[in-house]
Structure formats: C-alpha cells, structure tokens
Amino acid sequence: MTRNISLLKFTLKLFITDIKYASHFRRFENLQICKRTLITGGGIESKRYMPVELAYTSYQETAKETVPGPPIIISHGLLGSKSNWHSISKVLSKTGRQVIAADARNHGESRHVVETSYFRMSDDIIHLMDELEISKATLMGHSMGGKTSMLTAMLKPERVAGLIVVDVSPRQSPVAGSFPAYLEQMLKIGLQIYDKDKNVSLSTARREAMEKLKEVEENVTIREFLATNLIERNNKIQWRVNLDSLITFYSDLCRFPTIDECYTGPTLFLAGENSQHVTESDLPVIEKLFPNCQVQYVEGAGHWVHSEKPLLFLKHVKHFLEETLL
C-alpha cells in the first residue's frame, strides 16, 4: 500500500512537471526536427519542412504607352509587412507591370512556423511564384527582404529577371545589437497585455506599447513602426509577428549565408546616403557576388530609403527598370 502511494506521488509530480515545462519541451523538439546538422553561414537548412503560402497583395494597372516587363515581387524587412510597400507598389504598377508585395513567414498575415531562415524564405518566394504561375520575376527587397531576394537570385538565377536590393549588403547587419532589445521588449509587452483587462482597445494597447518601447528606443518613428505589429485578431490584441521564432533565429537573420554561387543578372543596390548598411568596404564582396551590379545612394535617406525619400527612390528604380529593359 505504501509503495503504491509513493508511486502515485511520483507519477503526480512528473505530471505537474510536464505541464509546467511542456511548452519548452515542444519548442525544443520542433527546433530539432527543423534544424539540420549542417549550418552554412547565416542560413540554417531544414531536414523536413513545407514552404509557407505567403499572404500577398497584387497590384496591376493597364498602361497604354508602356510594354509590361516581368512581375516585381517585393519583400519587406524584419518586423515589417507588405503594407509598408503599398504606395510604392501602386506607383510601380502604373508602368504596366504586375507588382506583388508579400508578407514573409512569421510576419504580417502569413502563417507562423518554427523556422525563420533565409533558405526557407527563399523557398517561400519560389513557391509563391509557382502558385501564381510566374516563370520569371524581378525581385526587390529591403533589409531582411533584400537578403532573401539576393539568396533567391543566387540559388535560382533562372527564375530571376533582375534584382533590386534596398539598403542591405551580403554581410552581418550593422544594427544587429538593436533588434534583440526590441524583440524582448515586445515579448514582455505581449505578456502584459494578455494579463490585463481583455476589453482594452487596440489604440490604447498601441499607445501603451509605444510608451513601453521607449525603454529600448527613443526614436518615435521606429517605435511607431514596431507598434504597428500590434493587432486585434479573434477579439484578442496580439503581435502579428512570431516573436518566439524571430528571437530563436535572430543571429542567423543578422548574417548572410555563405554559398558558392553568384548572380550575373542585372542588379541594383540602392542605399541610403546616411545609412551604414552599404559602405565602401562592402563593394568588393557585392561586386564578386553580383558582377553585373550598380550601387547607387539616395541623397538624404537613411535605412528606410523607400519611406524617407519615396520620389527619389522611385526615380532610381524606374530608371533601372527602363535601362535594363526589365
């Protein structure tokens, strides 16, 4: 009898422990399924995975005097979304081209999954092209999206008509130290919102988030950008980005994968004059990986070139598209 009671107590203790740590065990198990033993540069390749069907918005207008070129697929930066590119997409679509702005996995309206890596995001872009029956497209990406676009062009050059890389180089990000603080603070804010009154409005939640984010970022524009990720879904206020995955894979997202490929198609690196993401020291590696490239700087712009100087940005992009007949 005593032995049975002891066994029952031991089983109960294990059960409670399992409940307490179940989420951590599941996360670790999923990560092990997802990761390979071979890690190449900044990219972690997966053994078992399925491409994510990306949420996207398509823009297309009939232009009388312009012959449409290949579709343009736009990839946003870390913690961004396709909505960041709405105005630019509308203007570019007036050239007669189809413009597709997509949400990356674990961002915007796209599905949340365990892994966020450049290899998988590249696969997602090719999967989107296959689903839309696009044989070849011009890829344009900003920051994280620029690295995804670069890798896609290097891995699948036959699918890429041209490449526009916005304020990022194929190297370690110069602001790698800033985002972990953002992500951790956002995670903390999410937990605080969950514990609060469930009737709090989205505007109130965003206002409170802006105040909390001040602890890690003084720039109000950046705080507003981060706070746009707070949404209301199924009567719950929550972050639309998968913070767990972004925190887990952040060190990989800061780097760029090392692969023995280059892309020889027409390429434009368009950087902000006041940004540190594309510097003179980056030019040798850029020219090695993208031998048919131009590097141009937008006067007075920082990292968010397309939103800070949209008219100059569009001028450079349109000229490149016309010059290369894309």
C-alpha positions in Angstrom: 0.0 0.0 0.0 2.8 2.4 1.0 4.7 1.5 -2.2 1.5 2.3 -4.3 1.1 5.7 -2.6 4.7 6.6 -3.2 4.4 5.6 -6.9 1.2 7.7 -7.2 3.0 10.7 -5.7 6.0 10.3 -8.1 3.6 10.0 -11.1 1.7 13.1 -10.0 5.0 15.0 -9.6 6.0 14.1 -13.1 2.6 15.1 -14.5 2.9 18.6 -12.9 6.4 19.0 -14.1 5.3 18.0 -17.7 2.6 20.6 -17.6 5.0 23.3 -16.3 7.6 22.7 -19.0 5.5 21.3 -21.9 5.8 24.5 -24.0 9.6 24.5 -23.6 9.9 20.8 -24.5 7.6 21.2 -27.5 9.6 24.2 -28.7 12.9 22.3 -28.3 11.5 19.2 -30.1 10.2 21.2 -33.0 13.5 23.0 -33.3 15.4 19.7 -33.5 13.1 18.5 -36.3 13.6 21.7 -38.1 17.4 22.1 -37.9 20.0 20.2 -39.8 23.5 19.5 -38.5 24.9 21.4 -41.4 24.8 25.1 -40.9 26.1 27.2 -43.8 27.0 30.7 -42.9 23.9 32.6 -41.7 21.4 30.1 -43.1 20.1 27.0 -41.3 18.9 24.4 -43.7 16.0 22.2 -42.8 15.5 18.5 -43.0 11.8 18.4 -43.0 9.7 21.4 -44.0 7.0 22.7 -46.1 7.0 26.1 -47.9 4.7 28.7 -46.4 1.9 30.0 -48.6 2.7 33.7 -48.3 0.0 36.3 -47.9 0.3 38.9 -50.7 -1.3 41.9 -52.4 -1.1 42.1 -56.2 -1.2 45.5 -58.0 -1.6 45.9 -61.7 -2.9 48.7 -63.9 -3.1 48.8 -67.7 -0.6 51.3 -69.1 -1.2 52.5 -72.7 2.3 53.6 -73.5 4.4 51.1 -71.6 5.2 47.5 -72.5 4.9 45.4 -69.3 8.0 43.7 -68.0 8.3 40.7 -65.7 6.3 41.0 -62.4 8.0 42.6 -59.5 8.0 40.8 -56.2 8.7 42.9 -53.1 10.0 41.5 -49.8 9.8 43.7 -46.7 12.3 44.0 -43.8 12.4 42.4 -40.3 9.2 43.2 -38.3 7.7 44.9 -41.4 4.9 43.8 -43.7 3.6 44.1 -47.3 1.5 47.1 -46.2 4.8 49.1 -45.8 5.1 48.9 -49.6 1.5 49.8 -50.6 2.2 53.3 -52.0 5.4 52.3 -53.8 3.6 49.2 -55.3 0.7 51.3 -56.6 3.1 53.7 -58.4 5.2 50.9 -59.9 2.1 49.1 -61.1 1.2 52.1 -63.3 4.2 51.2 -65.5 2.0 48.2 -66.7 3.9 45.7 -64.6 2.3 43.4 -62.0 3.6 44.2 -58.6 3.3 41.7 -55.8 4.1 42.7 -52.2 4.3 39.6 -49.9 4.4 39.1 -46.2 7.3 36.9 -45.1 6.7 33.8 -43.0 6.1 34.8 -39.3 5.2 38.3 -40.4 2.1 40.2 -41.4 -0.7 37.9 -42.5 1.5 34.9 -43.4 1.5 31.7 -41.3 3.5 31.3 -38.2 6.0 28.4 -38.3 9.0 27.3 -36.2 11.8 28.3 -38.5 12.8 31.7 -39.9 15.8 31.5 -42.1 16.9 32.9 -45.5 16.9 29.5 -47.2 13.3 28.9 -46.1 12.2 32.4 -47.0 13.8 32.0 -50.4 11.9 28.7 -50.9 8.7 30.6 -49.9 9.3 33.2 -52.7 9.8 30.5 -55.3 6.7 28.7 -54.0 4.7 31.9 -54.4 5.9 32.3 -58.0 4.9 28.7 -58.7 1.5 29.2 -57.2 1.0 32.4 -59.3 2.5 30.7 -62.4 5.2 33.3 -62.7 8.2 31.8 -64.5 10.5 34.8 -64.0 10.3 37.9 -61.9 12.2 41.0 -60.8 12.9 40.7 -57.1 13.1 43.7 -54.8 13.7 43.5 -51.1 14.6 45.8 -48.2 16.9 44.8 -45.4 15.9 41.2 -44.4 13.8 41.1 -47.6 16.9 42.2 -49.6 18.9 39.3 -48.2 16.1 36.9 -49.1 16.0 38.3 -52.6 19.8 38.1 -53.0 19.8 34.5 -51.9 16.9 33.6 -54.2 18.7 35.1 -57.2 21.9 33.2 -56.3 20.1 29.9 -55.9 17.6 30.2 -58.7 19.0 32.6 -61.3 16.8 31.1 -64.0 13.7 32.4 -62.1 15.1 36.0 -61.5 15.0 38.6 -64.4 16.6 41.3 -62.3 17.3 42.2 -58.7 16.9 45.4 -56.6 18.4 45.3 -53.2 17.4 48.1 -50.8 19.9 49.3 -48.2 21.5 46.0 -47.2 24.7 44.2 -48.0 25.5 40.4 -48.1 27.1 40.6 -44.7 26.4 41.0 -40.9 23.9 43.7 -40.2 25.4 46.8 -38.6 22.4 47.2 -36.3 22.5 43.6 -35.1 22.6 44.8 -31.5 19.4 46.8 -31.6 16.7 44.3 -32.5 17.2 41.8 -29.7 16.1 44.5 -27.3 13.1 45.3 -29.4 12.1 41.7 -29.7 12.4 41.0 -26.0 10.5 44.2 -25.1 7.8 43.3 -27.5 7.5 39.8 -25.9 7.3 41.4 -22.5 4.6 43.9 -23.7 2.6 41.0 -25.2 2.6 39.1 -21.9 1.5 42.3 -20.0 -1.4 42.9 -22.5 -2.5 39.3 -22.0 -2.6 39.7 -18.3 -4.6 43.0 -18.5 -8.2 43.8 -19.0 -9.4 41.9 -22.1 -11.6 44.9 -23.0 -8.6 47.2 -23.7 -8.9 48.8 -27.2 -6.3 48.5 -29.9 -5.5 52.2 -29.9 -4.9 52.1 -26.1 -2.8 49.0 -26.4 -0.6 50.6 -29.1 -0.3 53.8 -27.1 0.9 51.8 -24.0 3.2 49.7 -26.2 4.8 52.9 -27.6 5.4 54.1 -24.0 7.0 50.8 -23.0 9.1 50.7 -26.2 10.6 54.0 -25.1 12.7 52.0 -22.6 14.7 50.5 -25.6 14.2 53.0 -28.4 14.0 56.8 -28.2 13.1 57.4 -31.9 9.4 57.8 -32.1 9.2 56.8 -35.8 10.8 53.4 -35.0 8.5 52.9 -32.1 5.5 53.6 -34.2 6.8 51.2 -36.8 7.2 48.5 -34.2 3.8 49.2 -32.6 2.0 48.7 -36.0 2.6 45.0 -35.4 0.1 45.0 -32.6 -3.2 43.9 -34.0 -6.6 42.7 -32.9 -7.4 39.2 -34.1 -10.3 36.9 -32.8 -11.2 39.6 -30.2 -7.6 39.4 -28.8 -4.9 42.0 -29.0 -1.6 40.3 -30.0 1.6 40.7 -32.0 1.2 39.6 -35.6 4.8 38.6 -35.8 6.1 35.3 -34.4 8.4 36.7 -31.7 9.5 33.2 -30.5 10.8 32.3 -33.9 12.4 35.6 -34.6 14.2 35.6 -31.3 15.4 32.0 -31.8 16.7 32.6 -35.3 17.8 36.2 -34.9 21.5 35.6 -35.0 21.1 33.8 -38.4 18.9 36.7 -39.8 21.7 39.1 -39.0 24.2 37.3 -41.2 24.1 36.3 -44.9 24.5 32.7 -46.0 27.9 31.7 -47.5 27.3 29.8 -50.7 29.5 29.1 -53.8 27.1 30.9 -56.2 26.8 34.3 -57.7 24.0 36.1 -59.7 25.1 37.6 -63.0 21.8 39.2 -63.9 21.2 43.0 -63.8 21.3 44.2 -60.2 20.8 47.5 -58.4 21.9 48.1 -54.8 20.0 51.2 -53.7 21.2 52.5 -50.4 20.5 55.5 -48.1 23.3 58.1 -48.1 23.1 58.4 -44.3 22.9 54.6 -43.7 25.7 52.3 -42.7 24.2 49.2 -44.4 26.1 49.6 -47.7 29.5 51.1 -47.3 32.6 51.4 -49.5 34.1 48.4 -47.7 31.2 46.3 -48.9 31.7 46.9 -52.6 34.3 44.2 -53.2 32.0 41.4 -51.9 29.0 42.9 -53.6 30.8 43.0 -57.0 32.1 39.5 -56.5 28.6 38.0 -55.8 26.8 40.3 -58.2 29.2 41.2 -61.1 26.5 42.9 -63.1 25.5 45.4 -60.5 25.2 49.1 -59.9 25.5 50.7 -56.5 23.6 54.0 -56.0 22.9 56.2 -53.0 19.8 58.2 -52.3 20.6 61.6 -51.0 19.4 62.4 -47.5 18.0 58.9 -46.9 18.7 56.6 -44.0 17.9 52.9 -43.8 14.2 53.2 -44.7 15.0 54.7 -48.1 11.6 54.0 -49.7 9.6 55.7 -47.0 12.1 58.5 -46.2 12.6 59.6 -49.9 9.9 57.9 -51.9 10.2 60.1 -55.0 13.9 59.8 -55.3 13.6 56.1 -54.6 11.1 55.6 -57.4 13.2 57.7 -59.8 16.2 55.3 -59.3 14.1 52.2 -59.5 12.2 53.2 -62.7 15.4 54.3 -64.4 17.0 50.9 -63.6 14.0 49.0 -64.9 13.9 51.0 -68.1 17.7 50.9 -68.6 17.8 47.1 -68.2 14.5 46.6 -70.1 13.0 44.7 -67.2 
